[in-house]
């Protein structure tokens, strides 16, 4: 039994039986616009998608909101210039975002593989390398 009104953690990211991860609703009042509901995700993904959509010249508007913090979904509103549909813009943005994150992962792994090859060095809180253990003297974090 959960003591608070917060849902169980697994409910925040595991899709229920038959639950669709994405629902698209075309806007009837604004041309070339749609609202997309993405379930079991939060601000992290929503903000990255919004940022990627802003980088696309065909997108006139892109914004998102999380209606309630205890409900694990967000809504993305997209309006395009008509040369591309909002759904296609979202697909392109997600594809580009996946490529960017894959590149970041590869760079991250490559950087840490160099650390293993170069030898054992430690870094203190300020980024300066030392051959021995960091903070060997009685210093605190305010000592420069």
Backbone as CSV, one residue per row, in Angstrom:
resi,resn,N_x,N_y,N_z,CA_x,CA_y,CA_z,C_x,C_y,C_z
1,UNK,0.845,-1.188,0.000,0.000,0.000,0.000,0.876,1.232,0.000
2,UNK,0.552,2.156,-0.851,1.289,3.392,-0.986,0.721,4.423,-0.011
3,UNK,1.578,5.026,0.813,1.123,5.964,1.832,0.674,7.298,1.238
4,UNK,1.208,7.661,0.085,0.828,8.932,-0.532,-0.080,8.665,-1.731
5,UNK,-0.468,9.749,-2.373,-1.315,9.590,-3.551,-0.493,9.393,-4.831
6,UNK,0.817,9.288,-4.700,1.680,9.064,-5.858,1.497,7.640,-6.379
7,UNK,1.518,7.471,-7.699,1.383,6.115,-8.255,2.643,5.298,-7.989
8,UNK,2.521,3.983,-8.101,3.691,3.128,-7.981,4.679,3.483,-9.084
9,UNK,5.968,3.338,-8.806,7.001,3.755,-9.765,6.846,3.092,-11.132
10,UNK,6.553,1.806,-11.155,6.468,1.111,-12.437,5.341,1.672,-13.308
11,UNK,4.310,2.235,-12.696,3.204,2.812,-13.465,3.622,4.049,-14.241
12,UNK,4.774,4.614,-13.904,5.251,5.815,-14.565,5.949,5.523,-15.896
13,UNK,6.338,4.266,-16.135,7.059,3.981,-17.378,6.658,2.692,-18.072
14,UNK,5.848,1.841,-17.470,5.420,0.594,-18.103,4.034,0.792,-18.711
15,UNK,3.924,0.521,-20.010,2.636,0.658,-20.681,1.664,-0.409,-20.194
16,UNK,0.419,-0.008,-19.995,-0.621,-0.957,-19.617,-0.995,-1.805,-20.830
17,UNK,-1.676,-2.905,-20.601,-2.110,-3.792,-21.680,-2.992,-3.012,-22.652
18,UNK,-2.595,-2.970,-23.923,-3.372,-2.286,-24.950,-3.214,-0.776,-24.985
19,UNK,-2.382,-0.222,-24.129,-2.186,1.233,-24.093,-1.262,1.663,-25.225
20,UNK,-1.672,2.688,-25.970,-0.856,3.202,-27.065,0.146,4.220,-26.507
21,UNK,1.404,4.160,-26.962,2.399,5.101,-26.445,2.212,6.527,-26.968
22,UNK,1.613,6.674,-28.155,1.435,7.997,-28.758,0.035,8.103,-29.345
23,UNK,-0.629,9.227,-29.087,-1.940,9.507,-29.675,-1.885,10.874,-30.343
24,UNK,-2.321,10.954,-31.598,-2.298,12.203,-32.358,-3.721,12.702,-32.528
25,UNK,-3.926,13.991,-32.220,-5.212,14.646,-32.410,-4.996,15.867,-33.307
26,UNK,-5.565,15.810,-34.519,-5.438,16.947,-35.434,-6.249,18.119,-34.904
27,UNK,-5.701,19.319,-35.030,-6.392,20.522,-34.578,-7.363,20.974,-35.664
28,UNK,-8.605,21.224,-35.279,-9.619,21.629,-36.257,-9.673,23.143,-36.444
29,UNK,-9.115,23.913,-35.512,-9.189,25.373,-35.576,-7.925,26.023,-36.139
30,UNK,-6.795,25.379,-35.956,-5.521,25.925,-36.427,-5.030,25.073,-37.584
31,UNK,-4.711,25.698,-38.731,-4.252,24.895,-39.871,-2.869,24.285,-39.619
32,UNK,-2.680,23.088,-40.131,-1.396,22.373,-40.048,-0.904,22.239,-38.608
33,UNK,-1.821,21.931,-37.698,-1.458,21.804,-36.292,-2.039,20.514,-35.726
34,UNK,-1.377,20.016,-34.706,-1.831,18.801,-34.030,-1.330,18.817,-32.597
35,UNK,-2.050,18.085,-31.761,-1.625,17.855,-30.389,-1.312,16.374,-30.264
36,UNK,-0.127,16.077,-29.785,0.319,14.697,-29.656,0.481,14.376,-28.171
37,UNK,-0.165,13.316,-27.738,-0.054,12.859,-26.347,0.934,11.707,-26.311
38,UNK,1.959,11.842,-25.505,2.974,10.803,-25.339,2.873,10.311,-23.897
39,UNK,2.522,9.040,-23.741,2.313,8.494,-22.399,3.566,7.817,-21.864
40,UNK,3.633,7.745,-20.547,4.720,7.107,-19.805,6.068,7.782,-20.051
41,UNK,6.046,9.088,-20.260,7.262,9.878,-20.413,7.094,11.168,-19.618
42,UNK,8.184,11.954,-19.492,8.127,13.156,-18.673,8.831,14.330,-19.351
43,UNK,9.174,15.355,-18.560,9.792,16.579,-19.071,11.090,16.317,-19.832
44,UNK,11.826,15.300,-19.447,13.124,15.041,-20.068,12.970,14.839,-21.572
45,UNK,12.146,13.915,-21.960,11.933,13.653,-23.382,11.179,14.803,-24.040
46,UNK,10.183,15.338,-23.362,9.371,16.415,-23.945,10.222,17.620,-24.308
47,UNK,11.124,18.013,-23.438,11.951,19.188,-23.707,12.943,18.931,-24.836
48,UNK,13.480,17.718,-24.918,14.400,17.407,-26.018,13.664,17.418,-27.360
49,UNK,12.454,16.870,-27.385,11.665,16.875,-28.625,11.314,18.311,-29.015
50,UNK,10.878,19.101,-28.055,10.530,20.492,-28.332,11.733,21.244,-28.904
51,UNK,12.888,21.055,-28.307,14.091,21.718,-28.799,14.447,21.292,-30.213
52,UNK,14.298,20.014,-30.505,14.593,19.510,-31.850,13.589,20.063,-32.856
53,UNK,12.325,20.167,-32.466,11.304,20.739,-33.354,11.586,22.210,-33.640
54,UNK,12.073,22.940,-32.645,12.391,24.361,-32.852,13.505,24.551,-33.879
55,UNK,14.368,23.560,-34.014,15.480,23.659,-34.968,15.036,23.417,-36.407
56,UNK,13.798,22.980,-36.604,13.306,22.684,-37.950,12.641,23.933,-38.543
57,UNK,13.071,24.357,-39.738,12.493,25.579,-40.323,11.016,25.438,-40.717
58,UNK,10.531,24.216,-40.919,9.129,24.009,-41.301,8.169,24.157,-40.116
59,UNK,8.697,24.120,-38.913,7.861,24.178,-37.713,7.683,25.625,-37.277
60,UNK,6.415,26.068,-37.234,6.107,27.426,-36.802,5.975,27.516,-35.284
61,UNK,5.451,26.470,-34.675,5.251,26.459,-33.230,5.466,25.049,-32.703
62,UNK,6.131,24.958,-31.571,6.287,23.678,-30.874,6.374,23.971,-29.386
63,UNK,5.504,23.353,-28.641,5.508,23.525,-27.197,4.960,22.273,-26.545
64,UNK,5.220,22.141,-25.266,4.707,20.969,-24.560,4.243,21.376,-23.174
65,UNK,3.427,20.521,-22.596,3.033,20.704,-21.203,2.801,19.340,-20.571
66,UNK,3.049,19.282,-19.286,2.739,18.112,-18.478,1.556,18.544,-17.611
67,UNK,0.343,18.061,-17.928,-0.839,18.557,-17.232,-0.809,18.373,-15.714
68,UNK,-0.272,17.252,-15.232,-0.206,17.017,-13.796,1.002,16.150,-13.490
69,UNK,1.758,16.479,-12.446,2.984,15.714,-12.170,2.755,14.252,-11.774
70,UNK,1.567,13.916,-11.327,1.296,12.528,-10.947,0.742,11.696,-12.096
71,UNK,0.519,12.334,-13.240,0.044,11.611,-14.422,1.193,11.543,-15.425
72,UNK,1.685,10.347,-15.747,2.905,10.202,-16.548,2.678,10.354,-18.055
73,UNK,2.354,11.553,-18.491,2.270,11.826,-19.926,2.496,13.310,-20.159
74,UNK,2.792,13.643,-21.412,2.883,15.053,-21.780,2.195,15.256,-23.121
75,UNK,1.843,16.495,-23.381,1.192,16.888,-24.634,2.138,17.798,-25.408
76,UNK,2.331,17.511,-26.682,3.150,18.343,-27.561,2.224,18.972,-28.589
77,UNK,2.296,20.278,-28.712,1.508,21.000,-29.717,2.481,21.423,-30.813
78,UNK,2.165,21.053,-32.055,3.034,21.364,-33.191,2.212,22.029,-34.277
79,UNK,2.732,23.140,-34.822,2.142,23.758,-36.004,3.248,23.927,-37.036
80,UNK,2.955,23.512,-38.263,3.941,23.602,-39.340,3.483,24.608,-40.390
81,UNK,4.359,24.860,-41.366,4.034,25.801,-42.438,3.236,25.163,-43.577
82,UNK,2.926,23.891,-43.461,2.134,23.205,-44.477,2.944,22.361,-45.434
83,UNK,4.250,22.533,-45.461,5.083,21.716,-46.347,5.308,20.328,-45.765
84,UNK,4.984,20.155,-44.504,5.159,18.889,-43.804,4.042,18.806,-42.761
85,UNK,3.584,17.617,-42.475,2.541,17.463,-41.458,3.170,17.502,-40.066
86,UNK,2.403,17.853,-39.045,2.948,17.831,-37.684,3.461,16.450,-37.270
87,UNK,2.781,15.406,-37.700,3.215,14.045,-37.373,4.561,13.738,-38.026
88,UNK,4.717,14.125,-39.288,5.993,13.903,-39.985,7.107,14.728,-39.350
89,UNK,6.783,15.941,-38.906,7.773,16.780,-38.230,8.232,16.117,-36.938
90,UNK,7.292,15.537,-36.195,7.638,14.844,-34.960,8.513,13.632,-35.252
91,UNK,8.176,12.884,-36.291,8.982,11.716,-36.653,10.401,12.120,-37.031
92,UNK,10.536,13.185,-37.825,11.865,13.662,-38.217,12.654,14.151,-37.011
93,UNK,11.980,14.872,-36.111,12.648,15.385,-34.915,13.129,14.231,-34.041
94,UNK,12.312,13.208,-33.887,12.697,12.046,-33.070,13.858,11.289,-33.709
95,UNK,13.832,11.140,-35.020,14.925,10.466,-35.720,16.232,11.231,-35.532
96,UNK,16.174,12.550,-35.681,17.360,13.391,-35.496,17.843,13.321,-34.050
97,UNK,16.913,13.322,-33.113,17.256,13.251,-31.695,17.928,11.916,-31.357
98,UNK,17.438,10.833,-31.921,18.051,9.518,-31.699,19.485,9.521,-32.234
99,UNK,19.687,10.120,-33.407,21.036,10.218,-33.966,21.964,11.049,-33.093
100,UNK,21.456,12.147,-32.577,22.257,13.011,-31.708,22.637,12.282,-30.423
101,UNK,21.682,11.592,-29.824,21.960,10.864,-28.585,22.911,9.689,-28.827
102,UNK,22.800,9.037,-29.987,23.729,7.951,-30.325,25.145,8.484,-30.474
103,UNK,25.275,9.644,-31.108,26.581,10.273,-31.267,27.166,10.660,-29.911
104,UNK,26.327,11.208,-29.044,26.771,11.580,-27.702,27.232,10.354,-26.920
105,UNK,26.489,9.258,-27.038,26.861,8.017,-26.354,28.208,7.507,-26.856
106,UNK,28.415,7.547,-28.178,29.677,7.074,-28.746,30.846,7.935,-28.267
107,UNK,30.660,9.250,-28.236,31.722,10.149,-27.756,32.013,9.902,-26.276
108,UNK,30.970,9.696,-25.512,31.125,9.429,-24.085,31.913,8.140,-23.861
109,UNK,31.531,7.077,-24.563,32.229,5.799,-24.418,33.673,5.901,-24.885
110,UNK,33.900,6.633,-25.980,35.260,6.795,-26.491,36.122,7.550,-25.481
111,UNK,35.582,8.589,-24.892,36.331,9.376,-23.909,36.725,8.528,-22.713
112,UNK,35.813,7.699,-22.224,36.132,6.887,-21.064,37.013,5.700,-21.422
113,UNK,37.017,5.268,-22.671,37.960,4.220,-23.061,39.373,4.784,-23.077
114,UNK,39.544,6.081,-23.394,40.859,6.721,-23.336,41.350,6.811,-21.899
115,UNK,40.444,7.045,-20.969,40.841,7.121,-19.556,41.462,5.810,-19.099
116,UNK,40.921,4.674,-19.554,41.459,3.373,-19.180,42.849,3.164,-19.766
117,UNK,43.094,3.670,-20.977,44.360,3.469,-21.666,45.442,4.382,-21.111
118,UNK,45.103,5.618,-20.771,46.095,6.611,-20.363,46.707,6.327,-19.004
119,UNK,46.066,5.556,-18.176,46.599,5.278,-16.852,45.669,5.811,-15.782
120,UNK,45.992,5.481,-14.568,45.116,5.844,-13.460,45.496,7.219,-12.942
121,UNK,44.622,8.150,-13.127,44.760,9.468,-12.526,43.414,9.829,-11.930
122,UNK,43.456,10.593,-10.892,42.209,11.030,-10.283,42.083,12.533,-10.460
123,UNK,40.882,13.006,-10.415,40.636,14.436,-10.516,39.925,14.893,-9.266
124,UNK,40.354,16.052,-8.779,39.651,16.588,-7.629,38.407,17.338,-8.112
125,UNK,37.704,17.967,-7.219,36.447,18.626,-7.555,36.616,19.760,-8.554
126,UNK,37.854,20.258,-8.717,38.093,21.378,-9.629,38.639,20.945,-10.978
127,UNK,38.794,19.642,-11.180,39.222,19.130,-12.468,40.718,19.012,-12.642
128,UNK,41.500,19.336,-11.619,42.944,19.195,-11.769,43.354,17.766,-11.432
129,UNK,44.208,17.193,-12.273,44.603,15.795,-12.108,45.696,15.671,-11.062
130,UNK,45.641,14.592,-10.325,46.685,14.258,-9.357,47.031,12.793,-9.536
131,UNK,48.289,12.453,-9.256,48.696,11.061,-9.406,48.241,10.214,-8.231
132,UNK,48.110,10.800,-7.074,47.700,10.060,-5.882,46.252,10.346,-5.559
133,UNK,45.834,9.971,-4.380,44.452,10.218,-3.987,44.175,11.709,-3.841
134,UNK,42.977,12.106,-4.216,42.599,13.514,-4.125,42.447,13.919,-2.673
135,UNK,42.719,15.188,-2.394,42.556,15.772,-1.050,43.420,15.032,-0.025
136,UNK,44.725,14.954,-0.320,45.609,14.248,0.599,45.830,15.038,1.878
137,UNK,45.784,16.363,1.823,45.955,17.152,3.043,44.588,17.472,3.639
138,UNK,44.567,18.143,4.762,43.319,18.464,5.459,42.723,19.731,4.854
139,UNK,42.271,19.666,3.595,41.659,20.801,2.935,40.166,20.528,2.792
140,UNK,39.410,21.568,2.656,37.998,21.371,2.329,37.740,21.938,0.947
141,UNK,36.517,21.911,0.525,36.192,22.292,-0.843,36.379,23.768,-1.121
142,UNK,36.518,24.591,-0.095,36.706,26.039,-0.298,38.164,26.419,-0.464
143,UNK,39.107,25.516,-0.174,40.517,25.815,-0.339,40.907,25.695,-1.807
144,UNK,41.516,26.760,-2.318,41.948,26.744,-3.716,43.426,26.526,-3.804
